[in-house]
Amino acid sequence: MQLTVNGTTREVDVDPETPLLWAIREELGLTGTKYGCGIGVCGACTVLIDGIATRSCVTPVDGLQGADITTIEAAEDTEIGRRVVEAWVSHQVPQCGYCQSGQVLAAVSLLNEVANPTDSDIDGAMTNLCRCGTYNTIRAAVRAAAEA
């Protein structure tokens, strides 16, 4: 099966029901996308599929041929992604950092859809869990990325 990940079409030898997370990590060696809960709740596994934040732990690879899949490794390949990463760094968002790849991609997805989000927009889109509780800093970084 072929998947287009970070702009490159790659062959993966997996069962069609394999979660995208495992194809990305185990078959392609892209380990920036993290396993968290395995049931699509925490968001550590968030990737972009055609620009939309998607929980990869519950998304089977079947049906993703032709889709544009973006992982954290390519987050800075777009202007919005660069602005988000710069805001994350300047606001020192990460503490433990485990959830941050998913948080960054969720922010990129939001800013792809809403150029100047309100706090309500941010709260609605940034549903990934952060055990360190950096939610206020995440919101500030999303605002800064939108204004950059």
N, C-alpha and C positions, 0 to 999 in steps of 0.2 A: 504494500500500500504506500502511496506517496503522500507526504504532507509538506506543505510550504510553511517553513518556520523561519522567521527572521529574514524573509526575502529569498531563501534558498529552498528549492524543492529537494527533499530527501526521501529515500526509501526506508521504511520501517517494516520489520518483520514481526508483526504482532497480530493477535486475534482482534477482529473488528470491535469487540466489546471492551477491549483494553481501555482504561481511562487515559485520556490525553496526558495527564501528569506523568504516568509511568513511561509512555512513549518518549516524552520530552527528556525525562531524567535518565532512564535506563538505556533507551535505544540511541538517543542523540547526545547524551552526556551533558545536557544543559541543566545544571543543578541549581541555578538561581531560583527556580520555581520550587517552592517548598511544600512538603506534605504537612498538613496540620491535623485536621479532624477526619478526613476521608469521607465526609458526608455533605460537603458543600456549604458548610455553615461559617467556618472561620475566615476563609478568604486568603489564607497563606498561599494557596495554589493558583491564584488569579493570573490569567493571561489575557491577552486581547485576541479575539477571533473576529476578523473583519472590523477591528476598531472597538469592539464592545467587550467590556470586562466580563470574563467568563470563568467559572470555577472549574478548573481542569481535572480535579479529582473525581468529578461525577459526570464528565463529558466524554463519552466513548469516541474513539478515533473514527469509527464508522460514520460516514457522512461528512467528514472534514476535508476530503480531497477537493482541492480547488479553493479552500478557505485560506485566508491570510492570517497566520497565527504569529503573534508577537510575544516573546518572553522578555523578562527583565534584561537579558543580555543585549537586547536591541532597543531598549527604551529610549536611549538618547539619539536614535537615528532620525527622529523627527524634531521639529522645532518645539512642539508642545512637550514632548518627552524631555528634551534638554532643559526647558524651563522648569519642569517639575523636579527633575533631579537637582538642579541648581538650588531651587527653593528648599528642597529636603536637606541639602548640605548646609545652606546658609542659616536655616532655622534649627539645625541640629536635631531633626526629628527622631532618628533612631536611638533607642536605648539598647535593648538587647538585639534589635534588628531583625529578628526572625520573620516578622510579618511584613517587613518593609517592601519586599519585591512586589507582593500583592497590593500593598497600599499605593505604591507608586503607579502601578498599572491601572488601578481603580481611578486614581486622580487623572491620569492621562485620558482614560475613557470619558470621564466626566467633562474634561476640558475640550475633548473632541466634539462633544455634544452641546455644551453650554460654555461659551467663551468667557462670560462674566457671571459665574454662579453666585447665588445668594447663599447665606448660611443654611437655609432650608434645602437648597439644591445639594450643597456639600454633605449635609447630614443624610440626605436620602441616597446619595451615591456612595458614600464612604462607609459601607456596612461591614468592612473587614474588622475582625477583632484584633485588639492590641492588648496583650497581657500587661504591658508596662503603662498603659493608660495615657498615651501621648496624643489623645484625641484633640485637645486644644491646639497643640503645636501642629498637628496634621492639618487642621482647619486653617491655621495661619499660613502654612506653607502652600496650601491649595490657593488661597486668596493671593499670595505673592506671585505664584506662577501665573495666575490669570492676569495679573496687572503688569507682568514683565513684558 
